[in-house]
Structures are given as structure tokens and as C-alpha cells.
């Protein structure tokens, strides 16, 4: 057994040895599960399927899929629980759970003041007799699973999303660069050659202009790789 309880739970899911509420939906990078020790029906958790302990360690594909899942799971919870919205929370600080995971928590219309915002954690880690029953967790899990049916992010879909975002970003960068070219009456290519030779002033506009050009080159290179 590992020192990470979350990794142990992932291994059980890999082996198919878990109930419905603990394996609502699996994607290439994330598991969707119901929290086991909560008094709030619909308290879901998105668990990354490899061991990392900080969000900056996510790959681009993991991060892209996470964004899509947060939206889809929040929509599913609204339908399953009638919540007004969801809270999205990530700490990974509890003993045995340093593994990155995101709490997707329904915010109900009648939620008491002392259980709103960060005080919602009063619903977590409760005694067994206060927890949501397994039957209720499975009921919610089945509703969420139906909503997520068909959701997947194979490389083709991930690439399409990333390509669209890169193209949008490239267009915005080109517009920004055009503004500097018009302001200084010179092309970005000519400016950047002088910048690399140290022949430009060290002022804010120059630094921003060079940074935008470098971002454009990076995004265009990434786009070529994806296409």
C-alpha cells in the first residue's frame, strides 16, 4: 500500500473493485467520484489519475480536460441536486491526500449561512451516522453518469480544442503587435532584430512588444505541432 490514500483508491478503481459512487466516470486523465464522508448529497471530487501534488504539475492535456469536466460536472449537479451553482475547491492538504483533486460542491438554495463559502467544509469529515447514505450517493452517481455519458476527450477532441484556442490567441497577439507597429511606424520583424542586438531602449513598451512577439512565435510553433 502506498503512502497516498488517493493512489490506493485509484488502484482499486483500476481493478474494478469499487461501488458506483466511487467510479462515476473515468476519462483518460480524471476520475469523477462522490465524497464518502460528507453530509451534503452531491459533493463530488475530480481526481487526477497520476500522482502529482501541485496544479502546476498538470500537463496541458490534463488541464484542458479538467476545465471541460468542471463545467460538465457542475451542469450535471445542477440537474441532479437542483443546486444554484457549484463551489470548486483544491487544497490537497489532508493527511494521506496530497494528491491533486478538486472538490465540486453543490451550493443549495436553502444552504445555511454557516455552511456557505469556506464554511461548507463543515459538511465534510462528519461522523458515519451523518453521512449521505450509500443508496443516495449511488442515485446521484447514476444521474451524473447519465449526464456525462458520451463525454470524452480523445486526442482528436483535445487537439481540436487546443487548436481553436491557439488560433484565437494568435489572432489577438497579431492585433496587439499591429498596434505597436502603427505606433512606432516599423515592422515587428525589424524591431525584434534590433531588440536582439541590444539596439533598443529598455522601456516598458519595448519589453512588452518583444514579449508579445515571442509569445506569438511560441503559439505558432505549438499550432504547427498540433496541426
KEMIKE-642394 format. One record per residue (C-alpha): x, y, z; residue in one letter. Coordinates in pm, whole numbers, plus 32768, in hexadecimal, padded with zeros to 4 digits. Layout:
N
XYZA ...
! end
This chain:
227
800080008000X 8084815C7FA9X 809C82858092X 7F9883367FB9X 7E3682C78009X 7DBE83637EC4X 7EAE82887DFCX 7E2F81567EB6X 7CCA81B37E55X 7D3581E37CEBX 7DC880847CECX 7C7D7FF77D69X 7BC580A97C50X 7CBD801D7B56X 7C6A7EC37BDEX 7AF27F057BCAX 7ACD7ECA7D40X 79FE7FFE7D9BX 788C805A7DAFX 77DF813C7CB5X 780482767D89X 797E82497D8FX 79A082217C18X 789783017B7CX 796183527A47X 7AC6831779D1X 7B7B83D878C2X 7CDF83AF7846X 7D5584A17954X 7C4984C77A64X 7B5E84007B42X 7A0E848A7BB4X 79A184057D09X 78B384597E25X 795684B97F6FX 7925839E8067X 792A846581ADX 784085848167X 76E885E781E4X 769F86A480A1X 760785D97F84X 76C086187E3FX 781286787ECEX 78E785FA7DAEX 7A5E85E67D80X 7B2F85EE7C43X 7C6E85257C77X 7D9585347B87X 7DF783D17B26X 7F6C83EF7B68X 801A84617CA3X 806A85D37CA5X 805C86C07DCBX 803A88197D29X 7F5E88A67C17X 8089892D7B55X 80F487C27B1FX 7FC2877C7A44X 8008873E78D6X 7F57881877D6X 7E7186F5777FX 7E1986B778EEX 7DD388287923X 7CFE884277E9X 7C2F87157848X 7C08879A79ABX 7B6B88DC792FX 7A7188217858X 7A1E872F7973X 79E388407A76X 78DE88D87992X 7837878D793AX 7833870D7AA0X 77A788577B20X 768F88427A21X 764A86DA7A85X 7639873C7BF5X 754388537BAEX 746087547B09X 749686467C10X 747B871C7D4AX 73D3885F7CDEX 74FA892A7D61X 751B8A9B7D0DX 76898A757CACX 77BF89B37D10X 78F28A047DDDX 7A3D89907D45X 7B4F89577E49X 7CB188C77E43X 7D9588A47F70X 7E2A87427F7AX 7E9E877F80E0X 7DEA866F81A8X 7EB98557823EX 7EDF843F8140X 7E4F85158027X 7F6785F07F9BX 7EF9857E7E40X 7E5B86937D6CX 7CDF86827D72X 7BC887807D45X 7A8D878F7E18X 795787E47D4AX 7859883F7E55X 76E888917E1CX 767589DA7EB2X 750A89A37F0AX 74038AB77F16X 73B18A698080X 75198A3880F1X 75438ACC824FX 76268BFA827CX 77138B2B8350X 77468A39822EX 778B8B338118X 78D68B98807BX 7A018AF9812DX 791B8A93824BX 788F898A8161X 79A388A781E6X 78C888798317X 78188776823DX 795986AD820FX 79FA85B582FBX 78B8858083BDX 786684518499X 77EB831F83DDX 768283478452X 767584A683B6X 770084428263X 763B842B8121X 75BE82C78100X 765C81E28001X 750B81BF7F54X 74EE83397F2CX 765683567EB4X 761582497DB0X 74D582F67D44X 758D843D7D08X 76AE83817C66X 75C182DF7B6DX 752A84317B10X 767F84D27AE4X 76FE83A77A1DX 75D683C4792DX 7624853478FAX 779484EB78BAX 774C83C977D1X 77FB8410768CX 78E98508772CX 7A4A84B376CCX 7B7B856F7663X 7C3C84917574X 7D6E852E74D9X 7CA4859D73AAX 7BAF8663747FX 7CBF86EB755FX 7D86875B7430X 7C5988027391X 7C1C88C674D0X 7D89892974F5X 7DA489887386X 7C748A6A73A2X 7CFF8B1074DBX 7E558B3F743EX 7DBF8BDB7305X 7CF58CCA73D9X 7E288D2774A2X 7EFC8D567369X 7DF98E4072D4X 7DF48F14740FX 7F708F20741DX 7F858F8F72B2X 7E8C90A672F8X 7F5B91167423X 809A91107355X 7FF391D97240X 7FAA92E77341X 811B93047397X 817E93017228X 8092942171E0X 810694DF7313X 827894C272BFX 825794B47140X 8327937A7119X 82F4920770EDX 830F91177210X 841890517154X 84FA91857130X 84BA91EB7299X 850B90917322X 8653907B7263X 86C291C07306X 863E914A7457X 871790107444X 884690E473F0X 880991BE7520X 87C392ED7444X 8675934A74E6X 861F940B761EX 85D1934E775EX 847693E2778CX 8326934177D4X 829A93527671X 83D092AC75E2X 83CE919376E0X 825A915076A8X 8282915A752DX 839E905D7539X 82D98F807629X 81A88F807545X 827F8F1E741CX 831C8DFF74DEX 81C58D887550X 814D8D9073E8X 82758CBF7375X 82388BC2748CX 80C58BA6743DX 81038B8572C6X 82038A737304X 810E89BA73E9X 7FFD89DE72E1X 80DC894671D7X 8125882072BBX 7FB187DF72F8X 7F478806718EX 
! end
